[in-house]
C-alpha cells in the first residue's frame, strides 16, 4: 500500500515530524512542536484526516503559547477539550470557505452516525460531552437536526451567536469565546470566578448579589381537596383563559404535598398573589420560593417550607419593585438543595448584570441538568 506523507512545512515553515497515527480515522497536530500524526495510507478516509490536519497547520495558532499569554494577563483559560472542539468547528468553516469538502463521501450516513454518538452521553445527562460533539460536527448535523436530543438542541440554540461568529469570521478569538461558553456546561463548573477581557467580557457568569428574605410563615389552610384550573370540566371559572392557556374550568382534586418550586417573578412571567396563593395551597408540604432582580442585585423570598407558608401578597410585595432576572443562578442553587421533584417556573430567559445573557442561560441549563430540575411554565397536574 502506497504511503502518502503530507508536507505541513509548506504552509507553516519549519522542520516538521510527520508520523503514522496508529488509530484509523484519527489525527493530531501540535503546532508548537511541529508534529503531525495522521494515517499515511491511500484510503479516501485517511485523505480527509490529512486534509483536516493540514488545515490546522495552515491557520491554527500555537494554543499553548496563547494560553500562557492569557494566564500572564490573568484571563480565564478554557479547557483543552473545549478549545479543540471550537477550533475544529473553525477548521471546518475555513475548509468550506475555500471550497473543500469536509465529509468523507465513502463513510456512508455520517450525519446519522454522529447523531447516535451525541444521543449516548445526552441520555445519561452528560450535556457537556453531547454538546461538544454537536458543535464539532455542526456542518454534517445540519442534515439531521430533528434527530438530535431536545436538550442538546436547546443548548446549541443558546450558543448560536457564538457558533455563527466562529463560522463567519473564522478568528481564533471567537474560538476562545465559544470554548469558554462550552466550559459552562461542564459538570461541577463554578458559576463565578476567573478574569475577562474587553471583547471577551462576560464569558464567566457573575450573578447579581442576592438578598434572601424569609417572611413569617403560618400553616396553610387544612383540607384534603383543592381547586385547580383545567382544560375540561363543568365549572367555568375563568372564561378569559380560553384565549391564554385554554384552562378555563375549575377541577377539584386531592391536595399534593411533594415537590419544590422556584418561581421567576421577572416582568415577563406575570405572577400574581392569587396565583402564588393557589400554588402554595395546592402543595401544603412543598418548598416554594420566588425571586426577581434589578440591575446588579435581587431578592430571593422563601414563601413556603416545612408545611408552613407566608402570606402570598406580602411575599409579592417584597419583589414588586424588581422586574429583571439577574439572580437566576442563586435561585437554582437554592432549589437544588430542596426535596425532589424540583420545578423552576420560568421562560428560561436568564440574565446577568454584565449583559452576556447567553452564558447565563447556559449556566441555568447546566444547573437544571445536574440537579434534576425541570423548567415549567404551568403547575403540573
HELIX and SHEET records of a PDB file:
HELIX    1   1 UNK A    8  UNK A   10  5                                   3    
HELIX    2   2 UNK A   44  UNK A   59  1                                  16    
HELIX    3   3 UNK A   63  UNK A   72  1                                  10    
HELIX    4   4 UNK A   80  UNK A   97  1                                  18    
HELIX    5   5 UNK A  110  UNK A  123  1                                  14    
HELIX    6   6 UNK A  127  UNK A  136  1                                  10    
HELIX    7   7 UNK A  138  UNK A  141  1                                   4    
HELIX    8   8 UNK A  145  UNK A  147  5                                   3    
HELIX    9   9 UNK A  150  UNK A  158  1                                   9    
HELIX   10  10 UNK A  160  UNK A  169  1                                  10    
HELIX   11  11 UNK A  172  UNK A  183  1                                  12    
HELIX   12  12 UNK A  239  UNK A  243  5                                   5    
HELIX   13  13 UNK A  273  UNK A  282  1                                  10    
HELIX   14  14 UNK A  312  UNK A  317  1                                   6    
HELIX   15  15 UNK A  328  UNK A  336  1                                   9    
HELIX   16  16 UNK A  357  UNK A  370  1                                  14    
SHEET    1   A 3 UNK A  17  UNK A  20  0                                        
SHEET    2   A 3 UNK A  35  UNK A  38  1                                        
SHEET    3   A 3 UNK A  28  UNK A  30 -1                                        
SHEET    1   B 6 UNK A 209  UNK A 213  0                                        
SHEET    2   B 6 UNK A 297  UNK A 305  1                                        
SHEET    3   B 6 UNK A 287  UNK A 293 -1                                        
SHEET    4   B 6 UNK A 260  UNK A 264  1                                        
SHEET    5   B 6 UNK A 342  UNK A 345  1                                        
SHEET    6   B 6 UNK A 373  UNK A 376  1                                        
SHEET    1   C 4 UNK A 209  UNK A 213  0                                        
SHEET    2   C 4 UNK A 297  UNK A 305  1                                        
SHEET    3   C 4 UNK A 308  UNK A 309 -1                                        
SHEET    4   C 4 UNK A 218  UNK A 219 -1                                        
SHEET    1   D 3 UNK A 225  UNK A 230  0                                        
SHEET    2   D 3 UNK A 249  UNK A 254 -1                                        
SHEET    3   D 3 UNK A 235  UNK A 236 -1                                        
END                                                                             
